[in-house]
Amino acid sequence: MSEPRSSIDDALLHAYVDDRLASADRARVEAHLLQDAEAARKVEAWAAQADALRSAFPLDEAEPIPASMRALFARPTWMERARAVAPRLAALLLVAILSGGAGWWSHGRFTASPAAGLPREAARAHAIYTAEVLHAVEVPASQEKHLVAWLSKRLGTQLKAPYLGNAGFNLVGGRLLPAGRSDLAAQFMYENTRGERLTLYIRDGEAGADSSFRVSEENGATGFYWVDAGYGYALVGPLRREAMLPIAREVYAQLMD
Amino acid sequence: MLPFRRPAPHAIEAEIPRLRRHARGLLRDPVAADDLVQDCLAKALAAWQQRRDDGALRPWLFAILHNTWRNRLRREAIRPDGLALDEEHPGPAVSGGQWERLELQDLQAAMDMLAPEQRSLLLLIGVEGLSYEEAARAQGVPLGTVMSRLTRARERLRILMAGESGADPNRPRLRRVK
């Protein structure tokens, strides 16, 4: 015998169509549908609708997520921090250009600049070690954690190797160097697929006050350098100033965070 | 300071494909749909810290998407230049490869004639597989409302589909797609 109609209500029929019923309830509904042609037609139509909807909206997990959505989840180190320091950097860069970036060489020689010798040392270390094919670095990027821990310990500050993958440069590795005035320097080396190499030179023992962002150009290499909290930083590479600037900004944003 | 490391993806990120699918079902125009999802994601991230961990992530996100969509509907109802939902501007003829089959075009036409909340509910339950309770939470209405709304939506769709085909209203025109 069929159950009284009222005991099989629409809610139960929906749950049957949507497959949300336990087997006992399912059997109960099925038994009822055999007796109630109207309910059976309803259920058949609803199920067909649900199937058609499902096939109209397949889930495409492989579809690329728009960049604007991905950007919402990007780590703040990237976009936001760079954007946060950009106005400051622009001001610093303006100062650097006005003060005559190309004149840093003589500037460093004749004045007690806080970054005295920094660009020259960084540029020399860059020239020497980027020319090496087999021994460009002391510790390779495969041991990045060890490399950073070691250099941090020797320089007495927590360093990090900035991530420059977005600019196409990957970490090759790094080394420890002697620096002027009996101090130490660390060098991180990066390389892109064209074989161009950048070095980030970090020197301790900077006596002077924090300095602005300065630029130097020498023998086809561009250097951006600054002093912060007793450490001198220089990013040196074979790119032109305009190409180096966004990378320098990135390094600055990551290191000065 | 630590060496830069790629962070683990945010839990919300895994839900993006579903949110986009649902938004396309609501809006049809994929560009407008992505715009809606963008809004929804920004709100979800802003509310992430305040989120009480008393429910599944998915219904929570769908509730935000639903609210964002409702607010837009309200705004567009006021502003005459809000054309995104205008019948005369249905967006691309084939949206994201959907609806290409004939019976799906019929379904689309019928879906467009449902009340927005009904259309949303059919998608939440039929496509996204939310439970009735979760759908109620997403739509911000009691469970009873969801059940009666579901009946109205399915019955209206049944009549629309049958009427369009000119066939016996009791014979569903849709074939089961297996």
Interface residues (C-beta under 8 A of the other chain):
Chain A: D10 A11 H14 A15 D18 R20 R41 K42 E44 A45 W46 A47 A48 Q49 A50 D51 A52 L53 R54 S55 A56 F57 L59 D60 E61 E63 I65 P66 S68 M69 L72 F73 R75 T77 E144 K145 V148 Q158 L159 K160 A161 P162 Y163 Q254 L255 D257
Chain B: M1 L2 P3 F4 P7 P9 H10 I12 E13 I16 P17 R18 R20 R21 R24 G25 D34 V37 Q38 L41 A42 L45 Q98 W99 E103 L104 L107 Q108 M111 L122 L123 I125 G126 V127 S131 Y132 M147 L150 T151 R154 E155 L157 R158 M161 A162 N170 R171 P172 L174 R175 R176 V177 K178
